[in-house]
Amino acid sequence: MERKNRNTKNYGNKSKMKVRKSPFELGCVSNLVILRFTDFGAYLGRDEYDEESVLLPKKNVTSEMQVGDRVNAFIYRDSSDRVIATTDIPKISINRLSVLTVKEVSSIGAFLDWGLEKDLLLPYREMEGRVEEGDEILVRLYRDKSDRLAASMKGLWKYLSTNSPYRKGDVVNGRVYELGHNFGTFVAVDDKYNGMIPRHEKLTPLAIGDKVTVRVTDVKEDGKLDLSMREDAYKEIQNDGDVIMDLLDSYAGVLPFTEKATPEVILRETGMSKAAFKRAIGHLYKERKISLTDGKIKRV
């Protein structure tokens, strides 16, 4: 569905238009000086001698402003691709992360509410998975090759901090931002710290944007957090034991492998890490529910 206001409907024809690179830093808040006033706003420059200027629209001009005053203004492009300034500071700035709400999904991407009159475009090529109206998603702001501002869900790990206050054992909240199946599920803790749930965990299906409560299992030397959706080991043993007993039933009471099997085999067959599997097997053996003979696990 196409947007029905001037705010966004022109996006589709702009890919072939040449856009003059702005002398001002788009996507950032700049401290600029008022050079002069006009009937439709005020022109701002980097200093009083600046030959380049950017328009601050009349709606952002107050009666207290005077020539020579400095104002903090965010620089972006309006619906006609003109570089303009605003004293309305959006929820995100260049190369920073923020959680934004999807206002609408159209034929060219999703439009996000970032606090300005003109919505922010998230192109399809910059999406991770699918997004829908009303979704809250973690994105970064970047300038594309045409010097326009846009949102991206890709490469967020580069902008996540590795200087979290958390330690092993802490319970934290996060948001799934990438599903890296070869490594695990990547989570932005507090929407700003880099963490990962390793792939060997048996997870309920997760999607991009899902909020999770997880436990810190390790803090790497580089500051990244290892996370787990499982409880402490002693709390999980009983649950894992039940899984193994059910699996034994499906194998007619005999598993064709033991805790000495490779981690890949154990993960494939049980959905557990090798360490969790060994703990559960030990627990079941002590309870005399299984026997370990001839390289097999048998139900007693």
Stockholm file with secondary structure:
# STOCKHOLM 1.0

chainA/1-300         MERKNRNTKNYGNKSKMKVRKSPFELGCVSNLVILRFTDFGAYLGRDEYDEESVLLPKKNVTSEMQVGDRVNAFIYRDSSDRVIATTDIPKISINRLSVLTVKEVSSIGAFLDWGLEKDLLLPYREMEGRVEEGDEILVRLYRDKSDRLAASMKGLWKYLSTNSPYRKGDVVNGRVYELGHNFGTFVAVDDKYNGMIPRHEKLTPLAIGDKVTVRVTDVKEDGKLDLSMREDAYKEIQNDGDVIMDLLDSYAGVLPFTEKATPEVILRETGMSKAAFKRAIGHLYKERKISLTDGKIKRV
#=GR chainA/1-300 SS CCCCSTTTGGGGGCTTSCCCCCSSCTTSEEEEEEEEEETTEEEEESSTTCSCCEEEEGGGCCTTCCTTCEEEEEEEECTTSCEEEESSCCSCCBTCEEEEEEEEECSSEEEEECSSSSCEEEEGGGCSSCCCTTCEEEEEEEECTTSCEEEECSSGGGGSBSCCSCCTTCEEEEEEEEEETTTEEEEEETTTEEEEEETTSCCCCCCTTCEEEEEEEEECTTSCEEEESSCCHHHHHHHHHHHHHHHHHHTTTEESCCTTSCHHHHHHHHSSCHHHHHHHHHHHHHTTSEEEETTEEEEC
#=GC SS_cons         CCCCSTTTGGGGGCTTSCCCCCSSCTTSEEEEEEEEEETTEEEEESSTTCSCCEEEEGGGCCTTCCTTCEEEEEEEECTTSCEEEESSCCSCCBTCEEEEEEEEECSSEEEEECSSSSCEEEEGGGCSSCCCTTCEEEEEEEECTTSCEEEECSSGGGGSBSCCSCCTTCEEEEEEEEEETTTEEEEEETTTEEEEEETTSCCCCCCTTCEEEEEEEEECTTSCEEEESSCCHHHHHHHHHHHHHHHHHHTTTEESCCTTSCHHHHHHHHSSCHHHHHHHHHHHHHTTSEEEETTEEEEC
//
